[in-house]
């Protein structure tokens, strides 16, 4: 890491992901000379402690980015669309955690373990992929590299924190109501702006984000399209079913894959993943060792277990992939991109 | 239905499934002349109301089955192994809800909507399939019949009630503890007799039943083997990943299938399932209509939605299948088998 210190801005500093970004920057001892914590006008004025000093949250405006080197955005797509170009105009590099620019062909979509070198092609903005995509491609890339990859069928088990801090609050309030034999109120999930809201406590909602015309949700299409872009595999067959569950933090994924090479064993894939960057193998059925969301909270890694060969398809394998959706799925991957930008000399 | 009335025994009458069997027999106005409610010695002596009269639960013994026409067993595999043959010896037909006899080639394994005629081949015992298998094959059979079926990849989202009433209690106790910032106690899930127990509240446990040597759990192998047996398709490619979730009642399944026929549309499958026995189609994304476990509780049907064609495989389709695991997954399917036995004249 360079000795130089940088002026970093966090946009959406009071949100669920923004708070994790601020914590991660401190934990990583990120080389910060100056920090700007930015938010909507509604949250401006709040005080947040950063490296032992109180910082007052300011309303994010175009001029907030004067002198900023790196701006981490996580305040919703419309804010990114409006302010990211303003930050770039003022010389900042933007790492954007919304879906605003992810599929823009001029914007690299990066998971450092997978496609760090795509950062060189940036035009001021770098997109952080969707949380459920990041943990999956981190687990798939070592397999693709060693054995090729043809097909992915994923079913997700996603935590409510992916829908923000208000969704965590809704899960808790509904859970308390049901335990007290009261009717739970649903006002946020599955999608805040949608017409209908459903109980998430003790339930499973097979809708994350709104539906597209082909019957898949946007969340599912994000997983499909982003996986192809990050892995540089437009021809990869990917399908996804995304489900919201009564879990506060930690996304899990049941992933079925078909690889290119014949005769590969589950043990080979286990060995591969036990040495892969950013991956922790937790896979010992006889000791009941496998990843679970309750164990992954607060950790940066992607945890993989339940790796087994399909009983019919020689090229088919199943696995269970778990990660903290606020960290590797969002805040940590964004900070990790910022670290890569410095290490690669892209931000100087 | 015959005018004759039958002597019915329920073994495991005080358990989560036994209670639903007793309720279902009453709701269906099952032609009962005499009811015997049987249990372990531990639960014997309890009083249960049946059709307005109080019935005292008796300890299940071989002689309990004298004069019994139909015995519904749901008291664990070891009880079934010991007492089902005793019931048969005394002239009863046994409908067994445990895994004790399911893969016995002399025992029909029946979901009435799929393979009712297998009942004719019984030798005194009929097995009720595993809860997660029943709802899936009910949804798959109409598709197989119309378009053929080659491959099934299922990921389950299973409720704790599949592990009995004590597991529901554990979910509630743990949930209360966590909401009160206390450490949750885990003593039952994932498997009561296993060495390690894990928190289920606000978590996902990718283990149901114990592990087999191939890395799949018994629950997963049940889904694989039972599906092939019920559908009479030993060549069908089936794989399963079974996951326990913090939901009291209602199993959900993300099912990916590949059919035989080319050029089939999602609309064709929707139309097929909207007319299929035991199936309720809930599939209208633009109105946010899809099945959810919280909505299926107390209903006998299997609910199917999110039907969509794979974006890469012409023969590939995805769907979301939900049912009350204590009813269609257990009690209702058992009572339904008993009704079939009478209608087909097998029990006279």
Interface residues (C-beta under 8 A of the other chain):
Chain A: X151 X153 X155 X157 X172 X175 X176 X179 X190 X194 X195 X196 X198 X199 X202 X203 X204 X205 X206 X207 X211 X214 X215 X216 X224 X237 X238 X239 X241 X243 X245 X246 X247 X248 X250 X252 X254 X256 X266 X285 X286 X287 X288 X290 X291 X292 X293 X294 X305 X306 X307 X308 X309 X310 X311 X312 X313 X316 X318 X320
Chain B: X151 X153 X155 X157 X172 X175 X176 X179 X190 X194 X195 X196 X198 X199 X202 X203 X204 X205 X206 X207 X211 X214 X215 X216 X224 X237 X238 X239 X241 X243 X245 X246 X247 X248 X250 X252 X254 X256 X266 X285 X286 X287 X288 X290 X291 X292 X293 X294 X305 X306 X307 X308 X309 X310 X311 X312 X313 X316 X318 X320
